[in-house]
Amino acid sequence: MKKGFFLSLILLAGLSLSLTNCSSSEEKETPKDTTSTTGTTSTVSSRDLNAALLDEINVALKDYRYPDGVRRRGFSYKQADIQAEDFKTWAKDNVSYIKDAIAKLPEGYALEVTGHADASGPEEAEGAKKGNGYYSQIRSDAVKDALVKQGIPADKLVTKASGSSKPISGFDEKDAINRRVTFQVVSK
């Protein structure tokens, strides 16, 4: 029994050693150095700074939406109504961050205003029904116009229609809370 145990142990050790040698013989990709050193000062490339900045802004914008879901559940059905008083209250809490974020954006980037719909109607136009894409687009355009009135440069805003493809997690796809716009920094 001792002889069988030692034989198994030797085989296991040999197998481990061969696996280690095989995996270490592959060329491993070394991470690219993103810093350049001049004397004692190191600087990060502007591309890395831009990526970090964009990630930071997008993380902060992840939960931004209009209507906010608290004061108003969502846009009215098949509408892009922006109630002046409601938007003014929303803007008081949110537009200053959006302005600051846009001011920090590198050239070639913009804030994307994405319109969303609930899943009540068809996604694309069908006969007299205009479709969720249509309502999503008019919502994003309406919020863009309202943001421009708040002093945000129109050339730093782009719009997009998402339809009902991205419902809010935890809610029914047909819930009014899904009729909203969201914000994200994208390249132009």
N, C-alpha and C positions, 0 to 999 in steps of 0.2 A: 504494500500500500504506500509506503514511504517513497518507493521508487516511482510509482505512478504520479504521486503528488509533485515530486521534484521535476519530473518530465513535463507535467502540465505547466508548472511555474516557469520552466525554461522556455517552453513554447510561447507562453503568454508574454514573457519579457522580450523574446525575439520578435514577435508580432508587433508589440508596442514600439520597439526600436525601429523596425522597418517602416512603420507608419509615420513615425516622427521624421525619419530621414527622407521619406518621399514627400511629405508636406513641406519640409524645410528646403528641399531642392528647387521648389518652384520659385520663380522670380516674384518677389513681392513688390507691389507698386508703392513707392514711397510718396507720402503726401507732398504736394507741391508747396514750396515755401512762398507764403503770401506776404512775407515781410522782407524788406530790404534794409540792411543796416548800413548806416553811414556814421562811422565813429562809434559813439555810444548811444545814438538815437536810432530807434527803429520806427519805421512808418508802415502802416498797413495800406495796401493798394486802395485807390479810390473805388475800384469795382467792389471790393469786399465791404467797404464802408457803405456804398450804395445798397448792396444786398442786405446788410444788417439793418440799415435805416428802413428799407422797404418792408422787411419782415416785421420790424417793430411797429411800423404804422399799420400794416395789415392785421397784426394781432390786436392792436387797439381798436381798429375799425370792425373787427369780426362781429361784435355785438351791436354795432350802430345800425339802426334801421328807422325808416319812417313809413307809416306811423309806428310808434314805439311799442305797441301791443299792450300798453298799460292804460294810457288815457284814451287811446283809440285802438280797437282790435285790428283794424286794417282798412284799406280803401273800401268804399262802397262797391257793391257788386257791379261789374262792368263800367266802373268809373275811375277817374284819376283826379278826384276832387281834393284840392288842398285848401283846407279851411284856414283862413288867414290867422286867426287867433291861436289855433292849435299848432300851426307851423311856427309861429312866432315863439311860443313856449318851447317847442322842440329845439328851435334854432338857438335860443338863449343857452340851452344846456350843451349843444353839440357843435354849432358852427365855428366857434373859436378854435376848437381842436382841429376841425377840418381845414380851416384857413391856415393854421400853423403847419399842419402836415403838408398841405399843398405848397406852401412857401419853401419847405425843405426838400421837395422833390427834385431829383436831378433832371436835366434836360431829357426829353423823350419819354417822360412818364406822365400819367394823368390819373385822376380819380374817376373810376368807373362807377356809374350809378346804374345798378341792375334792377330792373323791374321784375316782380314776381306776381303770380296769380295763384288762386286756389284751383283745385281740380274739378270745379263744377261744370265747366264747359269743355268743348274740344280744344286740343292744343293748337291746331291750325284751323284756318277758316274753312267752314263747311256751309255752303249755301248762304243764308242770311246771317249765320253766326260768324262773328269776326275772329274768334279764337283767342286763346289765352296769350299767345305771342303778341297779338295786337294790343291787348289791354296792358300787358307788361311793358310794352314800349311806350305807350302814352303815359303811364305812371312814371317811368324813368325820365321821360322828357319833361313832365310837369315838375318833378322834384329838381331837375337840373335848372329849369327856369327860375324856380323859387330860390335856389342857392345862388344863382347869378344876381338876383335882386338883393341878396344878403352881402354882396360884394366879392364873391368868388369869381375869378376870371373864367369866362366861358371856354377859353382855349385849353384850360386845365381839367375840363370835365368831358367825359365821353359817356354815352348811354348804351345800354344793352338790354335786350328782352330775354328773360329766362323762362317765361311761361310758368307752368306748374311743376317743372322738373326738379326743384329744390325746396320741398316743403320743410317747415320747421319741425325738427325732431320732437316727438312726444305729442303732436297734435294731429288730428284728422286732416287728410289732404284737402278736404273740402271746407275746412275751418277758415273763417274770414281773416284770421291772424296771418295767413299765408299771402294775403294781398298786400304787398309791401314793396319797399325798395331797400337794397343793401348797398354797401360801399366797399370798394377795394381799389388799391393802387395797382395799375397795370402799365405795361409799356405801350406806347402809341403805335 
